[in-house]
Amino acid sequence: MFLAGILVVRYMDKTDYAYYTLTHSLMGSMTSLSTLGAGTALLSLGGKSVGDPVELGVIRATVIRYRQYFTAIVLPIITVILIYFLSKTGCPPFLTAILLLLACLNFSFQFQKQIATTILKLKREYLVPQKIGLKSNVARLIALILLIPFCFTSWCVLGVTVCIGAITCYYCYLPLAKKHFSATERTSPKVGKEIRRITYNTLPGTMMAFVMPNLSLFLITYFGQTENVAELGALGRIALIYSIPGAIAVSIFQPWISSEGKADRLRYKILLFFLAMTGAGFALLLGAFFARDYILLILGSGYSYLGYELILFAGLSCFTLSLESLRLSLDARGWVDYFWLNPIINIASMIVGLAVFRLDLSLLSGVILLSFFRIPAMFLHFSILLRRGFLREFKS
């Protein structure tokens, strides 16, 4: 995935890459927003029913049923946002329609893939999704290399991504996951009640999980120029390295934490998770600092002036990894009752930072610096929620 991303940065026209960056970012947001509390419910409830195929099948069916309601709300919202920002960067109407169609096609199968990978992880088959993902990424890389001499545009590259993603979902992930649950249309009112509870509590946090990763992109699209969007997208390709610890965390640590029933062992696992993510983040930050000239060389001559912004972006990604370890731990245990405070804390801390330091949001460095101000407040918030979760679940 990293190599394919670098290939896209180097060989795609800068303006076209801005369109690609916006569409690709919102494609991921479509899936994450459509799950809302359903994904968390599958992880937390599924961890307790992983040995019962019938019960796991009922939980899965209930999650899918509720997801249909969420989709009817989420899809039109993301569609309007994508159309607006593409038009803001000057994307032609016909190309906007093609990109929107590809985003919707990707949305149609990504949730099924997410359910399948969650079930495989709950069964501790950690390497299976990794192997499938590796083969998928290799196939995409080869396809993109073959595409370079012919039509290396935003819609062609996204078309390749969607086609390979659909094939791996329906012919790899789903057949393997079906071995571990009993297919049924029967839903559970109890599970539905839990999904509603989690949705109510996580909706603001989920909305913030959509806004925060895309906030820099939205701000630079609104206040900056089209080339600034491409620059942020190029730095985002480098930040894919930081997604490796996150992928390992979701594959191994989250199910590990979800199924733990003893308080002392749970504390140890969460602490180990936090230290592992923090250590990985700082190691990658040091690597970005000492190898920044080589990294910019990889991106190409069109981005060689982004040394300062690269270090800022790497630092932000480092601290975000530490923060994400706490959020994923809370998510795994279903301790999400006060996630509705997430957007309030995020927005308030960033407003204070903007008022005090008066950052220029038309500059890429200003947009990146703005995101730093939420880190301390959110770290304190998640720490308090972890303590509260322990006190509530392990009263003795």
PERA-V996220 format. One record per pair of residues at least 4 apart in sequence whose C-alpha atoms are under 6 Angstrom apart, sorted by the first residue. I is the first residue (numbers start at 1). J is the second residue. Records with the same first field share a line. If there is no record, write none. Layout:
I=J + J
//
This chain:
1=137
4=141
5=237
8=12
10=299 + 300
12=17
13=17
16=154
17=21 + 230
18=229 + 230
20=24 + 154
21=233
27=103
29=33 + 210
31=107
34=70 + 71 + 74
35=39 + 67
36=199
37=195 + 198 + 199
38=63 + 195
41=45 + 195
42=46
43=47
44=332 + 333 + 334
46=50
47=258 + 259
49=56
53=57 + 180 + 181 + 182
54=182
56=181
57=181 + 182 + 183
58=186 + 187
61=185 + 187
62=187
71=75
86=91
87=91
89=226
106=162
113=169
116=173 + 174 + 177
120=125 + 177
121=125 + 126 + 251
122=255
126=251
129=133
147=152
148=152
155=159
167=171
168=172
169=173
170=174
195=199
198=202
199=203
201=337 + 339 + 340
202=206 + 339
204=340
205=339 + 340 + 342
208=212 + 343
211=215
216=367
217=221
219=223
220=224
221=229
223=362
224=362
248=252
249=253
250=254
254=258 + 332
258=332 + 333
272=276
274=325
275=279
277=321 + 322
278=322
281=318
282=318
285=314 + 315
287=291
288=292
296=304
306=310
309=365
320=324
324=328
330=335
335=389
343=347
344=348
346=374
349=373 + 374
350=373 + 374
353=357 + 373
354=358 + 359
359=366
360=366
361=366 + 367
390=394
391=395
//
